[in-house]
Amino acid sequence: MAVAQNIRRICAAHKMLDRANPLQFTVSIGLSVWARGDTIGTLLKRGDSALYAAKTVRRNRVAFTFSNMTTEIVS
C-alpha cells in the first residue's frame, strides 16, 4: 500500500509542460491481496472494485478491497 501511495503522490506533484501551460495528472489505484481459494478472476474483480471505489469517491485515491468484498479508501 505504501508503494501505491508513493506513486499517487509523485504523480500528483509532477507537472508536465504543454507549451506554456503546466499540466497536472492524478492516479487512482485499486488494490487487493491474493487470498486462499482465489482465482485470477476473483483477485482481479476485487482490484477492479477497489479502483472503481477510488474513482467514485474522488480521483487521486488509493483503495483496497478485502477478500470479503469490503473496500477501504486509504487516501
C-alpha positions as a Python dict, from the first residue, in 0.01 Angstrom:
ca = {
    (1, 'M'): (0, 0, 0),
    (2, 'A'): (289, 234, 73),
    (3, 'V'): (418, 188, -283),
    (4, 'A'): (76, 280, -425),
    (5, 'Q'): (63, 589, -202),
    (6, 'N'): (409, 697, -318),
    (7, 'I'): (315, 653, -684),
    (8, 'R'): (-1, 859, -630),
    (9, 'R'): (187, 1139, -452),
    (10, 'I'): (470, 1154, -706),
    (11, 'C'): (225, 1170, -998),
    (12, 'A'): (18, 1444, -832),
    (13, 'A'): (331, 1650, -763),
    (14, 'H'): (470, 1612, -1116),
    (15, 'K'): (395, 1895, -1356),
    (16, 'M'): (425, 1847, -1730),
    (17, 'L'): (462, 2141, -1962),
    (18, 'D'): (246, 2166, -2269),
    (19, 'R'): (389, 2472, -2434),
    (20, 'A'): (332, 2742, -2172),
    (21, 'N'): (60, 2564, -1975),
    (22, 'P'): (154, 2329, -1691),
    (23, 'L'): (-50, 2008, -1686),
    (24, 'Q'): (-112, 1805, -1376),
    (25, 'F'): (-235, 1448, -1365),
    (26, 'T'): (-351, 1222, -1085),
    (27, 'V'): (-367, 848, -1032),
    (28, 'S'): (-632, 630, -873),
    (29, 'I'): (-518, 283, -768),
    (30, 'G'): (-721, -23, -669),
    (31, 'L'): (-552, -292, -460),
    (32, 'S'): (-631, -642, -342),
    (33, 'V'): (-426, -928, -198),
    (34, 'W'): (-434, -1291, -301),
    (35, 'A'): (-646, -1489, -53),
    (36, 'R'): (-673, -1865, -10),
    (37, 'G'): (-913, -2004, -268),
    (38, 'D'): (-879, -1709, -505),
    (39, 'T'): (-860, -1741, -878),
    (40, 'I'): (-704, -1478, -1101),
    (41, 'G'): (-1060, -1372, -1180),
    (42, 'T'): (-1164, -1315, -818),
    (43, 'L'): (-842, -1128, -742),
    (44, 'L'): (-887, -901, -1044),
    (45, 'K'): (-1255, -849, -960),
    (46, 'R'): (-1161, -719, -614),
    (47, 'G'): (-887, -497, -756),
    (48, 'D'): (-1130, -358, -1012),
    (49, 'S'): (-1388, -298, -739),
    (50, 'A'): (-1128, -108, -538),
    (51, 'L'): (-1030, 105, -838),
    (52, 'Y'): (-1394, 188, -910),
    (53, 'A'): (-1442, 288, -544),
    (54, 'A'): (-1133, 510, -554),
    (55, 'K'): (-1259, 691, -863),
    (56, 'T'): (-1616, 722, -733),
    (57, 'V'): (-1521, 880, -400),
    (58, 'R'): (-1281, 1124, -558),
    (59, 'R'): (-997, 1098, -804),
    (60, 'N'): (-636, 1068, -686),
    (61, 'R'): (-707, 796, -431),
    (62, 'V'): (-585, 452, -329),
    (63, 'A'): (-846, 193, -231),
    (64, 'F'): (-815, -164, -104),
    (65, 'T'): (-1082, -432, -136),
    (66, 'F'): (-1060, -719, 111),
    (67, 'S'): (-1149, -1083, 39),
    (68, 'N'): (-1495, -1028, 194),
    (69, 'M'): (-1551, -751, -68),
    (70, 'T'): (-1543, -464, 180),
    (71, 'T'): (-1348, -167, 49),
    (72, 'E'): (-1139, 85, 237),
    (73, 'I'): (-1032, 416, 85),
    (74, 'V'): (-684, 472, 226),
    (75, 'S'): (-606, 816, 89),
}
